Amino acid sequence: MLSWLSANIGTVLVVAVLILIVALIVRSMLRDKKAGRSSCGNNCAHCQMAGQCHKARGS
């Protein structure tokens, strides 16, 4: 097992870093969702889905 790990340490480190980055991105997205923020920017005039993703205000 130790010889396999030493032969593949570069791959193991890259995979670990990628998993960490993905976890941080997911964490950030979940925090934004809880806070009510959206990644779309709310500029519906330039969106193909205009009027479909945001509920009409006041109704």
C-alpha positions as CSV (number, residue, x, y, z in Angstrom):
1,M,0.0,0.0,0.0
2,L,2.8,2.4,0.9
3,S,4.6,1.8,-2.4
4,W,1.4,2.4,-4.4
5,L,0.8,5.7,-2.5
6,S,4.4,6.9,-3.1
7,A,4.1,6.0,-6.8
8,N,0.8,8.0,-7.1
9,I,1.3,10.8,-4.7
10,G,0.9,13.5,-7.4
11,T,-2.4,12.1,-8.5
12,V,-3.7,11.7,-4.9
13,L,-2.8,15.4,-4.1
14,V,-4.4,16.7,-7.3
15,V,-7.6,14.8,-6.6
16,A,-7.6,16.0,-3.0
17,V,-7.3,19.6,-4.0
18,L,-10.0,19.2,-6.6
19,I,-12.4,17.7,-4.0
20,L,-11.6,20.6,-1.7
21,I,-12.3,23.2,-4.4
22,V,-15.7,21.6,-5.3
23,A,-16.7,21.3,-1.7
24,L,-15.9,25.0,-1.2
25,I,-17.9,26.0,-4.3
26,V,-20.9,23.9,-3.1
27,R,-20.7,25.5,0.4
28,S,-20.7,28.9,-1.1
29,M,-23.7,28.2,-3.3
30,L,-25.6,26.8,-0.4
31,R,-24.8,29.9,1.7
32,D,-25.9,32.1,-1.2
33,K,-29.2,30.2,-1.6
34,K,-29.9,30.5,2.2
35,A,-29.2,34.2,2.1
36,G,-31.6,34.6,-0.9
37,R,-29.0,35.6,-3.4
38,S,-29.1,34.4,-7.0
39,S,-26.3,33.9,-9.5
40,C,-28.3,35.1,-12.4
41,G,-28.0,38.8,-11.5
42,N,-31.8,39.4,-11.9
43,N,-31.4,41.1,-15.3
44,C,-34.4,39.5,-16.9
45,A,-34.5,41.8,-19.9
46,H,-31.5,39.9,-21.3
47,C,-32.5,36.4,-20.3
48,Q,-34.1,33.7,-22.4
49,M,-36.1,32.6,-19.4
50,A,-37.4,36.2,-18.6
51,G,-40.4,36.0,-16.3
52,Q,-40.0,32.3,-15.6
53,C,-37.6,32.1,-12.7
54,H,-38.7,35.0,-10.5
55,K,-42.1,35.2,-9.0
56,A,-44.0,38.5,-9.8
57,R,-43.7,40.9,-6.9
58,G,-46.9,42.0,-5.3
59,S,-49.0,39.1,-6.3
